């Protein structure tokens, strides 16, 4: 299945992935600051799980957008989902500081 990303869909995807990366770096900074870095595999596996739970459905919606006859319903769901991911990670970043 080919994924048809428009420019703004790609920007939304990169913003969501960027929010995930900033959250990861904030957690890494907090653990280095507190000398509590015990195991690095737990946060990495958590973010891989989040990619499967949050980013993969966005890519699936992007693929479904080619089958959408109205050409806006699935794209609207894509942008709402991307905004929800960004808001979730902004809340997580704020809670770390």
PLY file of the C-alpha trace (Angstrom):
ply
format ascii 1.0
element vertex 97
property float x
property float y
property float z
element edge 96
property int vertex1
property int vertex2
end_header
0.00 0.00 0.00
1.46 3.33 -1.01
1.35 6.11 1.54
0.31 9.43 0.03
1.55 12.17 2.35
0.79 15.74 1.45
3.24 18.41 2.53
1.29 19.34 5.66
0.74 15.71 6.58
4.48 15.19 6.43
5.06 18.29 8.55
2.55 17.03 11.13
4.31 13.65 11.22
7.71 15.26 11.76
6.31 17.52 14.50
4.88 14.46 16.28
8.18 12.59 15.96
10.06 15.70 17.09
7.87 15.98 20.20
8.66 12.35 20.96
12.39 13.01 20.54
12.30 16.09 22.77
10.46 14.11 25.44
13.08 11.37 25.22
15.92 13.89 25.51
14.20 15.61 28.45
13.90 12.27 30.24
17.53 11.45 29.46
18.61 14.86 30.76
16.62 14.37 33.97
18.12 10.93 34.55
21.67 12.19 33.90
21.07 15.18 36.15
19.89 12.94 38.98
22.47 10.18 38.37
19.65 7.64 38.08
20.47 6.18 34.69
20.14 2.51 35.46
18.94 0.97 32.24
18.64 2.68 28.90
16.65 -0.09 27.26
13.41 0.66 29.16
12.90 4.20 27.79
13.98 3.16 24.30
11.55 0.24 24.27
8.84 2.56 25.57
9.37 4.96 22.69
9.40 2.13 20.17
6.07 1.02 21.62
4.77 4.58 21.31
5.81 4.67 17.66
3.73 1.54 17.07
0.78 2.92 19.05
0.82 6.54 17.81
2.82 6.94 14.59
1.86 3.74 12.78
-1.88 4.58 12.94
-1.08 7.99 11.48
0.70 6.32 8.59
-2.23 3.96 8.15
-4.60 6.93 7.99
-2.33 8.50 5.39
-2.64 5.34 3.32
-6.41 5.30 3.76
-6.63 8.90 2.55
-6.16 7.73 -1.03
-9.37 5.70 -0.73
-11.38 8.55 0.80
-13.91 9.82 -1.71
-14.47 13.11 0.11
-10.69 13.74 0.31
-10.96 15.44 3.69
-12.48 13.15 6.32
-9.46 10.87 6.75
-7.06 13.80 6.43
-8.92 15.61 9.20
-8.66 12.51 11.39
-4.93 12.38 10.58
-4.37 15.96 11.72
-6.48 15.48 14.86
-4.44 12.37 15.69
-1.15 14.17 15.07
-2.26 17.08 17.25
-3.25 14.64 20.01
0.21 13.02 19.91
1.93 16.41 20.12
-0.28 17.52 23.01
0.37 14.26 24.87
4.12 14.67 24.60
4.03 18.37 25.48
2.17 17.43 28.68
4.75 14.72 29.38
7.62 17.18 28.85
5.98 19.72 31.14
5.51 17.08 33.84
9.23 16.23 33.74
10.23 19.77 34.62
0 1
1 2
2 3
3 4
4 5
5 6
6 7
7 8
8 9
9 10
10 11
11 12
12 13
13 14
14 15
15 16
16 17
17 18
18 19
19 20
20 21
21 22
22 23
23 24
24 25
25 26
26 27
27 28
28 29
29 30
30 31
31 32
32 33
33 34
34 35
35 36
36 37
37 38
38 39
39 40
40 41
41 42
42 43
43 44
44 45
45 46
46 47
47 48
48 49
49 50
50 51
51 52
52 53
53 54
54 55
55 56
56 57
57 58
58 59
59 60
60 61
61 62
62 63
63 64
64 65
65 66
66 67
67 68
68 69
69 70
70 71
71 72
72 73
73 74
74 75
75 76
76 77
77 78
78 79
79 80
80 81
81 82
82 83
83 84
84 85
85 86
86 87
87 88
88 89
89 90
90 91
91 92
92 93
93 94
94 95
95 96
